[in-house]
Amino acid sequence: MACNMDDNLHSRDRSVGLIPGLCICAVFSSCVFVAQTVKSDCKGASAAERIRQIKTGLEPDEVLAHELRGGRVGDGIRQPWMDLMKKEGIARVGVTIEFLWNADTRVLDANATTINYYRRYTSRQGEVDSPTDLERFLNEGLEQQLRIAALDVAREKMPEWMGASRGRLRGELTVILFDDECLPALGVWTTSNILDADETELMKAAMEGNVDRVRTLLISRPNLEAINVDGQTALMYAVLTENVEIVDYLISSGANVNAKDKHRETVLMKAAWKGESSLVDEIIKRGADVNAKGDRGQTALLLSVSPYNSPATAEVLVAVGAHVNDQDDHGRTALMTAVSLDLPEMVELLLGAHADVGLKDDEGQTALSIASHLGRTKILTLLRSAKTHDQH
């Protein structure tokens, strides 16, 4: 698995200044793999010159080059497998590890699956693929030592690598080891390879929009209320991908339209946030609670107010009795949000449904004061007209 600076990176050391994103890399320098032998001074002149020469053979965008530029070095402990690597002319190895990580119990179940050997410090050149060489590495014990070393690294560093994750995660990562004790070992993975272990096949099929697969899975009567680490059901997956056909199949099979995820958001809230009026209409017809509230006081109507959504979704909600004057935990109403986002058509719709112009949020602001502060001239006219009408 390759990771380079063309990808966005994470590092456990935030001072490195990497950009959060797709490809994640962790570096460490204090792992003890097997019996300690000689310890080198990795900050000394000799090591510094060695590292300088290694850097000259790396492309600037490679992870190792980046870490070395940041002053990262190994722990200086010379391990027996490093000597075997030197003997065989191997500079770098990448050990692929499949794992199941329980973030709640901090238990790791891992297996080293494959090893890639390189005669250079870069993974872009010098890969060893000769069956004769690979068999020799196995017979002389190098492969086994590297598997053990990489698993030790993974077990020690998994809590740090997975950060604040919750629940069970499964995936694949690569531990990169070098023949030099003054080079830092690396842990590299892509976020697409880290999955929610509680995600069901039905959830995956719904997310992929695979109608035929969903139909097939429903025949065996799966648990439609199964949830992933975020409390989401297969129906929520289908809504987020805006697949009306799969939504219909799941609800017809008994999926709960009023189930809530860990943020207490319902299927209808998610559909309203996506701005799919036809999807919202379908879910409402199937018995969704129009005025349910999430953990921050959000409702489907509040979530439907967005610069990316037409007023059609809010119109559907208002038509079936959505409370236009409900306030979230900060006292904000749908009208205030529409004013802030400069959505005159949405403002007009909400005013037509008797939205209260005088309601105040937690900071004492009203829709009128927000419009005045932001210079929303057209909206100010609408609000003042509505206020005058209400006074009469």
HUVEN-V161737 format. One record per helix or strand. SS is the DSSP state (H for helix, E for strand). FROM is the first residue (numbers start at 1). TO is the last residue. Records with the same first field share a line. If there is no record, write none. Layout:
SS: FROM-TO ; FROM-TO
This chain:
E: 4-4 ; 23-28 ; 39-39 ; 62-62 ; 77-77 ; 92-102 ; 107-118 ; 127-128 ; 168-178 ; 185-190 ; 194-196 ; 260-260 ; 266-266
H: 14-16 ; 45-56 ; 63-69 ; 80-88 ; 131-139 ; 142-162 ; 191-193 ; 201-208 ; 211-219 ; 234-240 ; 244-252 ; 267-274 ; 277-285 ; 300-304 ; 312-319 ; 334-340 ; 344-352 ; 367-374 ; 377-391
